[in-house]
Each structure stands twice: as structure tokens, then as C-alpha cells.
């Protein structure tokens, strides 16, 4: 038997492997930059939306304040109208400030005007006579 010489490889590989195919770090830097830009844009968008919401909220509260002020003014005017239309007050103003007196029995004249007022009836008849056929139709549509 012939002994053959075997060639054994005793070269030990190092504990860590050296990365022989180093990729440029540009891709990693570009990814990080894109991530930072995206997060910045997203945060800017969220911040902008919150600013719009705050602006609309302030405008809404201003409008609500104006509405409440106008409602108070409306209530005051309704009270004033109610006090002005009081018949006793109107009579007092007529007698005291304007010097009016109540009519005597001989000064009152009652008239029968019928079911419709003739003046109003004549006015509507005159208006209808002056209009053409199409003018009447247009008048009905506009009402």
C-alpha cells in the first residue's frame, strides 16, 4: 500500500468574515434621507391640519358669540315692540302728546263696504287689462 500524501488545509478562517463585496453606503444614506424627509413631510402635514382646525375653531367661537349677541338684541327689540304696540300706551300718546280727543257720537259714521273693496277690485282689473296674454301668464308664474 502506498501511502499517499494528503494535502490538508490547515488555514483557519478568521472568526468574523470580511465583507469583500462592500456595497457603497450611498444606498443606506439615501434611504435614511428619504425616511427623514417623509417623516418631516408627514409631521408638517399633521401640524398644518391642526393649525387649520384651530383656526376654524376660533372662527366658530367668534360666530357663536355674534349669534348670541344678536339673539339678545332680538329679544330686547321684541320687548320694545311689545311695549310700543300696547293700546293703552298708544292712546296715552295720542291724547297727551298729539292732543287728540275721542270722537263724539255725532262724529262717528259707519259705512257698509260690501264683501270686497271696490277700489282694490278696480285696481286689479286695471292691471289685468293693461297686460297682454303672455304678460298675464308671466305674472302668474312670478307670484
C-alpha positions as CSV (number, residue, x, y, z in Angstrom):
1,X,0.0,0.0,0.0
2,X,1.3,3.1,-1.0
3,X,0.6,5.9,1.2
4,X,-0.5,8.8,-0.5
5,X,0.2,12.2,0.8
6,X,-2.8,14.0,1.5
7,X,-2.9,17.7,1.4
8,X,-4.7,19.0,4.3
9,X,-5.8,22.7,4.5
10,X,-4.8,24.0,7.9
11,X,-5.6,27.6,7.1
12,X,-8.1,28.7,9.6
13,X,-10.7,31.2,8.6
14,X,-10.9,34.2,10.8
15,X,-13.8,34.4,13.4
16,X,-15.5,37.2,11.5
17,X,-15.9,37.2,7.8
18,X,-14.5,40.1,6.0
19,X,-17.1,41.6,3.7
20,X,-15.2,41.5,0.5
21,X,-18.1,42.9,-1.6
22,X,-18.6,46.1,0.3
23,X,-21.6,48.0,-1.2
24,X,-21.4,51.7,-1.2
25,X,-23.1,53.3,1.8
26,X,-24.9,55.7,-0.5
27,X,-28.0,53.5,-0.7
28,X,-28.2,53.4,3.1
29,X,-27.7,57.1,3.4
30,X,-30.2,57.7,0.7
31,X,-32.8,55.5,2.4
32,X,-32.2,57.3,5.7
33,X,-32.5,60.7,4.0
34,X,-35.7,59.7,2.3
35,X,-37.1,58.4,5.6
36,X,-36.3,61.7,7.3
37,X,-37.9,63.7,4.5
38,X,-41.0,61.5,4.6
39,X,-41.3,61.8,8.4
40,X,-40.8,65.5,8.2
41,X,-43.4,65.9,5.5
42,X,-45.8,63.8,7.4
43,X,-45.3,65.8,10.6
44,X,-45.6,69.1,8.7
45,X,-48.9,67.9,7.2
46,X,-50.3,66.9,10.6
47,X,-49.2,70.2,12.1
48,X,-50.7,72.1,9.2
49,X,-54.1,70.3,9.7
50,X,-54.1,71.0,13.4
51,X,-53.5,74.7,12.6
52,X,-56.4,74.7,10.2
53,X,-58.6,73.0,12.8
54,X,-57.6,75.6,15.4
55,X,-58.3,78.5,13.0
56,X,-61.8,77.1,12.2
57,X,-62.5,76.6,15.9
58,X,-61.6,80.2,16.6
59,X,-63.8,81.4,13.8
60,X,-66.7,79.2,15.0
61,X,-66.5,80.5,18.5
62,X,-66.5,84.1,17.2
63,X,-69.6,83.3,15.1
64,X,-71.3,81.8,18.1
65,X,-70.6,84.9,20.2
66,X,-72.0,87.1,17.4
67,X,-75.1,84.9,17.2
68,X,-75.7,85.0,20.9
69,X,-75.3,88.8,20.9
70,X,-77.7,89.2,18.0
71,X,-80.2,86.9,19.8
72,X,-80.0,89.1,22.9
73,X,-80.6,92.2,20.8
74,X,-83.5,90.5,19.0
75,X,-85.1,89.7,22.4
76,X,-84.7,93.3,23.5
77,X,-86.3,94.5,20.3
78,X,-89.2,92.1,20.7
79,X,-89.8,93.5,24.2
80,X,-89.6,97.1,22.8
81,X,-92.1,96.2,20.1
82,X,-94.5,94.6,22.6
83,X,-94.3,97.7,24.7
84,X,-94.8,100.0,21.7
85,X,-97.9,98.2,20.5
86,X,-99.7,98.4,23.8
87,X,-103.0,100.0,23.1
88,X,-103.1,101.9,26.4
89,X,-99.7,103.5,25.6
90,X,-100.8,104.4,22.1
91,X,-103.9,106.0,23.5
92,X,-101.9,108.0,26.1
93,X,-99.5,109.3,23.4
94,X,-102.4,110.3,21.2
95,X,-104.2,112.2,23.9
96,X,-101.3,113.7,25.8
97,X,-98.6,114.4,23.1
98,X,-100.7,114.8,20.0
99,X,-103.7,116.5,21.6
100,X,-106.2,114.1,20.1
101,X,-109.7,113.6,21.7
102,X,-112.1,110.8,21.4
103,X,-114.9,111.3,18.8
104,X,-118.4,112.2,20.0
105,X,-121.4,110.2,18.9
106,X,-122.3,112.5,16.1
107,X,-118.9,112.3,14.6
108,X,-118.9,108.6,14.0
109,X,-120.1,107.4,10.6
110,X,-120.5,103.7,9.8
111,X,-120.3,102.6,6.2
112,X,-121.1,99.3,4.5
113,X,-118.4,98.4,2.0
114,X,-119.7,95.0,1.0
115,X,-117.7,91.9,0.7
116,X,-114.8,93.2,-1.4
117,X,-113.3,96.6,-1.5
118,X,-114.3,98.3,-4.8
119,X,-111.1,100.3,-5.1
120,X,-108.9,97.2,-4.7
121,X,-111.1,95.3,-7.2
122,X,-110.8,98.2,-9.8
123,X,-107.0,98.3,-9.3
124,X,-106.6,94.6,-10.1
125,X,-108.9,94.8,-13.1
126,X,-107.0,97.8,-14.5
127,X,-103.7,95.9,-14.1
128,X,-105.1,92.8,-15.8
129,X,-106.5,94.9,-18.8
130,X,-103.1,96.5,-19.4
131,X,-101.3,93.2,-19.6
132,X,-101.1,91.0,-22.7
133,X,-101.8,87.3,-22.6
134,X,-98.1,86.4,-22.1
135,X,-97.7,89.1,-19.5
136,X,-100.6,87.6,-17.5
137,X,-99.0,84.1,-17.7
138,X,-95.7,85.5,-16.6
139,X,-97.4,87.4,-13.8
140,X,-98.9,84.1,-12.6
141,X,-95.5,82.3,-12.8
142,X,-93.7,85.1,-10.9
143,X,-96.1,85.0,-8.0
